[in-house]
Amino acid sequence: MSVKIILVDDHKLFLNGLESILKNELGIHVVGTATNGLELLELMEQHTPQIILTDIRMPIMDGIAITKLFQKKYPKTSIIALSMFDQEDDVVEMLDAGAKGYIIKNAEKEELVEAIHAVSKGGHYFSPKFKGIHEKWTAQEKQVKDLKLTRRERQILALLARGKTSQQMAKELNLSRFTIDTHRKNIHKKLGIKSNLILAKQAGKYLDDN
């Protein structure tokens, strides 16, 4: 059976070109296209795709918001980011949100097809330049999971490692500042670190070394 996918990108010309490239590809069926997250949600009322191939930065609802929402609402549908941005922060944000793949827009058709099939089978796919980032992120997730932190605490520790303030974390995770601070206190207890400053400075090193 063909892998059903929906393509999401706010640049109509690119979106049409991508659809044209994939529509005749054996084993892949493009069931719809959308220019933002809200259009995607409308399509989800009609289709049950295995894969969403989405840009990151778009108006109304971007790729990060889409990925976070799908983790809760459509957990059986996997997200692959297809972006022109190749900075580590962008890759990590999508990983934190729950993406299963990340590809640069100048990738060859063969790589794109390989990514779609890999993720549809329950795997991951990251362009070669991002494999190190993915491996590091995966190792950190395992290390922190071994500490018996909750998923939310793991998210907050990862954001701390990237230099985010409580206010920034509250906005990104759609939580109150009070809730963020409560989670940080729990992390302090579990890690045996008393100072907010020390925790913020050592979060990244702690993830790397343990």
C-alpha positions in Angstrom: 0.0 0.0 0.0 1.1 3.5 -0.7 2.2 5.9 2.1 -0.4 8.6 2.4 1.1 12.1 2.9 0.0 15.7 3.2 2.3 18.5 2.2 2.4 21.8 4.1 4.2 25.0 3.0 3.2 28.6 2.7 5.0 29.1 -0.6 2.5 28.0 -3.2 5.0 27.6 -6.0 7.2 25.3 -3.9 4.2 23.4 -2.7 3.0 22.8 -6.2 6.4 21.7 -7.3 6.8 19.3 -4.4 3.4 17.8 -5.2 4.4 17.4 -8.8 7.6 15.6 -7.8 5.9 13.1 -5.5 2.6 12.5 -7.2 4.0 9.9 -9.6 6.3 8.3 -7.1 5.6 4.6 -6.6 4.5 3.8 -3.1 3.6 7.4 -2.2 0.2 9.0 -2.4 -0.2 12.8 -1.8 -3.7 13.1 -0.4 -3.7 16.9 0.0 -1.7 20.1 0.4 -2.0 23.0 2.8 -0.4 26.4 3.2 -0.6 26.5 7.0 -1.6 24.5 10.1 -5.3 25.5 10.0 -5.7 24.3 6.5 -4.0 21.1 7.5 -6.4 20.5 10.3 -9.3 20.8 7.9 -7.7 18.2 5.6 -7.3 15.9 8.6 -11.1 15.7 8.8 -11.1 14.0 5.5 -7.8 12.0 5.4 -5.7 9.9 7.7 -2.2 10.3 6.4 0.8 8.4 7.8 3.1 11.4 7.1 2.9 15.2 7.3 5.8 16.8 5.4 5.9 20.4 6.6 7.8 23.6 6.5 8.7 25.2 9.9 8.1 28.9 9.6 4.7 29.7 8.3 1.9 32.2 9.3 -1.1 31.3 11.4 0.2 27.9 12.6 3.9 27.0 12.1 5.5 23.6 11.8 6.5 23.5 15.5 2.9 24.2 16.6 1.7 21.6 14.1 4.1 18.9 15.5 3.2 19.6 19.1 -0.5 19.4 18.3 -0.2 16.2 16.3 1.6 14.5 19.2 -1.6 14.9 21.2 -4.4 14.8 18.6 -3.0 12.6 15.9 -0.2 10.5 17.5 -0.2 7.9 14.7 0.7 10.5 12.1 4.4 11.3 11.9 5.9 14.7 11.1 8.9 15.3 8.9 10.3 18.9 8.7 11.3 20.1 5.2 13.0 23.5 5.7 15.5 25.9 4.3 16.8 26.5 7.8 19.8 24.3 8.9 20.6 25.7 12.3 20.9 23.3 15.2 18.3 25.2 17.2 15.7 24.7 14.5 16.4 20.9 14.4 16.3 20.6 18.2 13.0 22.6 18.4 11.4 20.2 16.0 12.8 17.2 17.8 11.5 18.6 21.1 8.1 19.0 19.5 8.1 15.4 18.3 9.3 15.4 14.7 10.6 12.1 13.3 12.7 13.6 10.5 14.3 16.8 9.2 15.4 17.5 5.6 16.8 20.6 3.9 14.7 21.9 1.0 17.6 21.5 -1.5 17.7 17.7 -0.9 17.5 15.4 -3.9 14.2 13.6 -4.6 15.8 10.3 -3.7 16.6 11.5 -0.2 13.0 12.8 0.3 11.5 9.5 -0.8 13.9 7.6 1.5 12.9 9.7 4.4 9.2 9.2 3.8 9.5 5.5 3.6 11.8 5.3 6.7 9.5 7.3 8.9 6.4 5.5 7.6 7.9 2.3 8.9 8.3 3.7 12.4 11.9 4.9 12.0 13.6 8.3 11.8 15.3 10.2 9.0 17.6 13.2 9.3 19.7 14.7 6.5 23.4 13.6 6.9 24.5 17.0 8.4 21.8 16.6 11.1 22.5 13.0 12.1 25.0 14.1 14.8 22.4 16.5 16.3 19.8 13.7 16.3 22.1 11.2 18.0 23.1 13.7 20.7 19.5 14.6 21.3 18.5 11.0 21.5 21.3 10.2 24.0 20.3 13.2 26.1 16.7 12.1 26.2 17.7 8.6 27.3 20.1 10.0 30.0 17.5 12.3 31.4 14.8 9.6 31.2 17.0 7.4 33.4 16.8 10.1 36.1 13.1 9.5 36.3 12.2 13.0 35.3 8.7 13.5 33.9 8.4 14.4 30.2 7.7 18.0 31.1 10.7 18.2 33.3 12.8 16.7 30.5 11.5 19.4 28.2 12.4 22.1 30.7 15.8 20.8 31.3 16.5 20.6 27.6 15.3 24.3 27.2 17.5 25.3 30.1 20.5 23.7 28.3 19.7 25.9 25.4 19.7 29.0 27.6 16.0 29.7 27.7 14.6 31.7 30.6 11.5 30.7 32.6 9.5 33.4 30.8 10.6 32.1 27.4 9.9 28.5 28.4 6.4 29.5 29.7 5.6 31.1 26.3 7.1 28.2 24.3 5.3 25.5 26.3 2.1 27.5 26.8 2.4 27.2 30.6 2.3 29.8 33.3 5.5 31.1 34.8 4.4 29.6 38.2 4.1 26.2 36.6 7.6 26.5 35.0 9.1 27.5 38.3 7.4 24.5 40.1 8.9 22.1 37.6 12.3 23.7 38.0 12.1 23.2 41.8 11.3 19.5 41.2 14.3 19.2 38.8 16.5 20.8 41.5 15.5 18.1 44.0 16.0 15.2 41.6 19.4 16.5 40.4 20.5 17.7 43.8 21.2 21.2 42.6 20.0 24.1 44.8 20.8 27.1 42.7 18.8 28.3 39.7 21.9 29.9 38.3 24.0 26.7 38.7 21.2 24.6 37.1 20.9 27.0 34.2 24.7 27.1 33.6 25.2 23.3 34.0 22.1 21.9 32.3 23.9 21.2 29.1 27.0 19.8 30.7 24.9 17.6 33.0 23.0 16.1 30.0 26.3 15.5 28.2 28.1 13.9 31.1 25.4 11.7 32.6 
